[in-house]
């Protein structure tokens, strides 16, 4: 079940991201023609006021269609119409002549504003033909070209409107992350009570703990008093308060014998702080409630968490080119889902959903195309140049971005498969 919960959270977060783009487009007057939960082919769709809403059959998030990301080029549009017409025979010579005339007008158009009329003529010709799969496909492609020429097409909008639409997706993920984390730190941070002895994870050689006879097979039952019945926070406070001081330790060895001894910490390398030399590996715990905090505390802690996680992601990405250890830490969707059971065991599903939403926002804001951050970067270039960046530059930079994203995905997927295999 936790795996399904995390997968569902991922899907919802992606859908909310796309919903952000969609609602922002509607708000600033940029045309959106489709909004889908999941990806086509559609198992349900309905058009309402010029927008096709649907549910797709591929459960991988959602998408919104914003026609006209670039201003249509007449010659390219003519080629796309010819390609759409391949394999279609027009029985009526008048239709063939009308189509040929429309194609010449498209090819010789001075700009996008002169494309609408001849494209409608092409659509009228196709509408008169007997219905078939090829005709339906061809009309769909011509409709797409008409959408690209629409007065509210994306490329026609002012720069600020386009940037609002692009930023809205990551912004929604940031808001969701903040709300989820704030609620978690406000009222859902779990409190656990220790219900058994502490397991020993490691004992440092030539340390006071080793000299007393504590081994990795020992179990700690007392640390300046019994540990059973303490909350984990109380145990941490007790350990911190006694750090560097003589400590009364009780333990059970591998043979079941009980020992109690006062251990005096000392520096283990002649320079470091005084230590006893034992590391805990955990203990049996039971949840006994949640921490009681104010909403303000939850909001402040959420912001601190978001800052730390975002900075950690960005600095980690910067190290990928120089440190193999950093590349080994990269993960993918597989890894996100794989740890679901651990997250549920620690009662942190809401916290984890918030972190996933934050990471989606941070990754989408990277200045790479086709990510949202790449569009924002080119928007900044356009503001400086006072005219759009040439499409050829945009497309070349997109290839670089797609390549880097694919490399990151493959590194993360390989790492996750290795972790799962052990």
C-alpha positions, 0 to 999 in steps of 0.5 A, a space after each residue: 500500500 505505501 508504494 501505491 500511495 507514493 505513486 498516487 502522490 507522484 501522479 497528483 503532483 504532476 497533474 497539479 503542476 500541469 493544472 498550474 500551467 492551465 489555470 495561469 494560461 486561462 487567467 492571462 488570456 493565453 489559449 489552452 485547447 486541452 487538459 488531460 489527467 493521464 496521457 492519451 489515448 483518451 478513455 473519456 473526453 469532453 469539449 467545454 467552451 473550446 477546451 477538450 478535457 479528458 482522462 487518458 489511458 496512460 497513468 503518467 501524470 497529465 498534460 496541457 496543450 498550449 498551441 503556438 509555442 512558436 510563430 508559424 512559418 509559412 513554408 514550413 506550414 505548407 510542408 506540414 499540410 502536404 505531409 498531412 495530405 499524403 495518401 489522400 486522393 481527391 476524386 473531385 478535380 475542383 477539390 484538387 484545384 482548390 487545395 493546390 491554390 490554398 497550398 500556394 497561398 500558404 507557401 507565399 504568405 507574408 506571415 502567420 496572419 495570412 495563414 488562417 484563410 487558406 488553412 480553413 480552405 484546406 480544412 473545408 476541402 477535407 471536410 467534403 471527403 468521405 470519412 476515413 482514418 487518414 482524413 481524420 488525421 489530416 484534419 487534426 493536423 490542419 486544426 493544429 496549424 489553425 490553433 497555432 495561428 489563433 489570436 490567443 496563441 502562446 507566441 502572440 502573448 506578451 512576454 510577462 503573460 508567457 512567463 506567468 504561464 511557464 512559472 505557474 507549474 513549478 509555483 504550484 509544486 512549491 505551494 503544495 510542498 510548503 503546505 504539506 511540510 507546514 502541516 506535517 511540522 505543525 501537527 504530524 511529527 510522530 513521537 515514538 516511545 522506546 519499547 526495548 533495549 538499544 541495539 549496538 551498531 558499532 564499537 570503536 576499537 580501544 575505546 572505553 566501550 570496548 574495554 568494558 566488554 560491549 560488542 556489536 552483539 550487546 544490547 544497551 538497557 540503560 544510559 544514565 538510567 533505563 532507556 525503555 519507556 523514554 521517547 526518542 527525543 528524551 533519549 537524544 536529550 539524555 545522550 546530548 546532556 551527558 556527552 563528554 561526561 562519565 556515563 552509567 551504562 547497563 547492557 546485556 551481552 551476547 550470552 544474556 549476562 547483565 552488566 553495569 559500569 560507569 564509563 569515562 569518555 576520552 579522546 580516541 585520536 588524541 585530538 577529537 572530543 572525549 567519546 565512549 565509543 559506541 554507536 546505536 543501531 536503533 531500538 523497537 519503538 511504538 508511536 505514542 502521539 504527535 508533537 504539539 506545535 503552533 502553525 507558525 512553528 510548522 510554517 517556519 520549519 517548512 521554509 527552513 526545510 525547503 531552503 535546505 533541501 533545495 540548496 542540497 539538490 542544487 549543490 549536489 547537481 553541481 558536483 555531478 561533473 566532478 565527484 563520482 560519489 555525487 553521481 552515486 547519490 542520484 536517483 529516479 522515480 524508481 528510487 522514490 517509490 522504492 523507499 515508500 515502505 520506510 517512509 510509511 514505517 516512520 509515519 512521514 508520507 505527508 512529509 515525503 509528498 512535500 519533499 517530492 513536490 519541492 524536488 519537482 519544482 527545483 528540477 523543473 526550474 533548472 535552466 534547461 530546455 524543455 524544462 520550465 526553467 529553460 523557457 524562463 531563461 529564454 524569456 530573460 534573454 528576450 527581455 534583454 534583447 527586446 525580441 525573441 531568441 531565434 527558433 534555431 538557437 532554441 531548438 539547438 539548446 533543447 537538444 543539449 537539455 534533453 541530452 543532459 536530462 536523459 543522462 541524469 535519468 539513466 544515472 539515477 535509474 542505474 543507481 536505483 536498480 543497483 540499490 534494489 539488487 543490493 
